[in-house]
Amino acid sequence: MRRVIVSVVAVVGLYAQEPAPLQEPWEGVPAAYRNLPVGRLKIPVSQAEWKAQREKVKAIVVRCLGERPPRPKPLKVRTVSTQKKDGYRVEKFVFDNGVDSEVPGYLAIPDKPGRKPAVLALHGHGSSKENVFGVEASSQDVAELLARRGYVVIAIDNYFGGERKGKGPAGEREVMARGSDQETSLFKLNLWLGRTLWGMMLRDEQIALDYLVSRPEVDPNRIGAQGMSMGSTRSWWLGAIDDRIKALVGVACFTRYEDLIAIRELRAHGIYYFVPEILKHFDSEGVMALLAPRPFLALTGDRDAGSPPEGMKKLEHILTSFYKLYGQPERFQSVIYPKTGHVYNDDMKQRMVEWFGKFL
């Protein structure tokens, strides 16, 4: 792992929000919450030991996501519209997830012939596929950047974003209410059904992958995933459970959960991604370790409230050890931007493009 500290000059003027104030770990945390029964991932000393342990770790990760109904086969997809762009076209599509939703998305396809590498672009909390594709202004707008470089790009709306707002258990009532109502009601309902909202969100992204690999324009062995915030977290969870993801870039939310408790910032993440029992077994390194040796780039501000600096240091150390087991430490890189909050800036986008250019 090559940890990079980026000059403050590189990010001046690019903040999307005020950086979170610094706090000493465990300062102000009541004593009863300082020694929680958190499980620890056993760090293997050899690749053989990890191979024997890996399937057990993956099984725990999948089990904690709750029941996830089988994905629909054959997949029902319809193309809604096609728009010609300079050097590529954008198709709007909708697929039936086979459980509770029709899922809208966009697909950007470069004009050049042959099978091409592809990127699944995952939007953040409070945003949508429109932000990823530049239909609505956002720093998450990456589709054109990637499509012009020859990548097929796909993005869908998550359960409570974009065109899926007002299509949860309470229908339109949740559009008129507080912004998080649909998210909360879906979280509750899925728990009743033995599922988790996070597991169902990842299931939708896997269906998007099913559609992506079915396209004749796509090389199924060269698929990457990238996202910011909730999209970042979704990218590395998805990569952990689905080996079709060959390279990843996560912007913000390089989060270790116990360290999030230590700085009193559980509120920094929405309820959508909390899954039962995960901390009984291990912290987020148990999920991220499943990525090795696939290339993983983490780009994070040191003042991102959802990414405690102490936790990032631990993750860097632990993940480096896993990539070294494969003799490929260069395939994991963590870039930490000083005095930077929860952002997706131009330098991060350039590094994202270079990462996929190198590994896809």
GIPENOR-V158597 format. One line per field, one symbol per residue. psi: psi as a letter, one per 30 degrees, with the letter a starting at -180 (. if undefined). burial: b if it has 24 or more other ideal C-beta (glycine too) atoms within 12 Angstrom, else e. A space follows every 50 residues. Layout:
BEGIN
psi = ???
burial = ???
END
This chain:
BEGIN
psi = kjkkjkkeefgkggkflkkkkkkkkfkfkkefgfiliklkkkjlfleeee effeeeeeeeeeeffakjkkkkklkjkkkelkkkljfllkkklklkggdg kkjklkkkjlfkllklllkjkkllkgaafeeeggekklfgjfeeeeefgg kkkkklkafglbffkggafgbfefefalfgeeeeeeeeeeeegglkeeee eeeeeeeeeeeeffkffkjfgiklkllkbeeeeeefeeeefjffjfkkjk jlhikkeefeefghhfffklfegkkkfeffelaffeeeffekgkkjkkjk kfgjfgikeeeeeeeeeeeeeeefegghfffkkkkkkkhkbiljleeeee eeeeeeeef.
burial = bebeebeeebbeebebeebbeeeeeeeeeeeeeeeeebeebeeeeeeeeb eebbeebbebbbebbbebeebeeebebeeeeeeeeeebbbbbbbbebbbe bbbbbbbbbbeeeeebbbbbbbbbbbbbbbbbbbbeebbbbbbbbbbebb bbbbbbbbbbbbbbbbbbbeeeebeeeeeebbbbbbbebbeeeebbbbbb bbbbbbbbbbbbbbbebbebebbbbbbbbbbbbbbbbbbbbbebbbbbbb bbbbbbbbbbbbbebbebbbbbbbbeebbebbbbbbbbbbbbbbbbbbbb bbbbbbbbbbbbbbbbebbbbbbbbbeebebbbbbbbebbbbbbbebbbe bbbebbeebb
END
